[in-house]
Amino acid sequence: MNVSKLSPLGYEAKTEKGNTYKKSNTWAYALTVPTIALEASPYVFKNSLWASALSLGKSFSGYLASVPKKLKLPVEMLLSAAAIGMNFYFGHQIDKNNDKKRAQKADTAAEEASKVNSQA
């Protein structure tokens, strides 16, 4: 596995035609990291009303009254994991769309450059 692919700032990739462009993970990280912080906040700041209100896992804990006490924490963790996963997925989709546009621009620029070079 190429470690540079994990960089939130991006990395070099090639289009199907062999042209290079900068691929991005920015939105995936930008949406996931704050979600992790929000979901962890009620466990770090135990008596904070704001931390519990901002966490998806804790904010639904009132609806979990019928869930046995043993299962309450795993259900809260599952809700938190779902929030983190959803935000990562949405960020990845935004990055994928941006990467597609960048790849098209790289191919278009390379085609135009080859036309100019062939005419000269």
N, C-alpha and C positions, 0 to 999 in steps of 0.2 A: 504494500500500500504506500502510496506517495503521501508523505506527511504534509507537504505544502498544500494539499487539497483541504486540509483542516483549517487553514488560515482564514480568519474572518475578513481579511482585507482582499482576498482573491488570489488567483494563481493563473498562470499561462495555460491555455488549452488550444487545441487545434480544431478547426472546422472539418467537415467531411472532405472539403476541397484542399485541405492542408494549410490553410491560412491561420495564423495565430491571433488570438484575442484574449482579453482578460476575463476570466470567469469569476463569479462572485459568490460569497456565502454571507454577505453583509446582512440581509434581511432575516435570514434564518437565525443568526446570532443576535441580531437586534431585538427580535421578538422573544427568543427563548431565554436569554440570560435574565432580563427583568422578571419574566414569569417565574423562573426558578427562585429568584430573590423574594418575590411576593408569596410564593407558596411555602417557602421556608420560614418566613417572618413570624407566623404564629408559634412556631416551635422554638424560635430564638427569643422572641419577646413574649413570654407566656401570658402576661396579664394585659396585653395591649388590645384594646377594642378595635383600633384601626387595622392592626395586623390580621386579626381574625376576619374583619369585614372584607379586606382586599384579597384574601386567599379563597380560591374556589372550594378547596377541600373543607375548610373550616366554615365558610359561609353557608354551606348546605348541611351543616351538622344539626341544625334544628329540625330538618326533615328526616334525620336519621334516628329519631326517637324510638321507632319501632325496631331498629336494628339492635341485636344483642351487644352488650358492652364490649365483649371480646372482639367483635367485628367492626366496631366503630372506627378505630384507628386505621385498619387496613382499607376500609371504604373511603375514608378521608384521603389516604395516600393514593388510592386508585383515582379519585377525582383530581387530585393534584397532578398526577402523572398524565391524565387525560388533557388537562389544561396545557401542560408543558408540551405534550405531543402535538396538540392542535396548533399551537403557536409556531412550533418548529415546522410543521407541515405547511402552514400558510406562508411563512417566511421563505421556505424552500420553493414554493410555487412562484412567489414574486421573483426570487432570484433566477429561477428557471426561465421565466418570461423575459427578464432583462438579458440573460445570457443568450437567448435565442435571437433577440434584437441585435446584440453585439456581434454575434456570429454572422448574421446577415450583412451588417455594416462592413465587417472585415472582408467578406467575400465580394461585396460590391466594390469596395475600395481596391481590392486586388485586381478585379476585372478591369476597372477603369485605368489602373496603373499599367496593366499589360496592354491595353489599347493605346495608351499614350506612348509606351515604349515601342510598340510595333509600328506606329506611324512615324516615329523619329528616325 
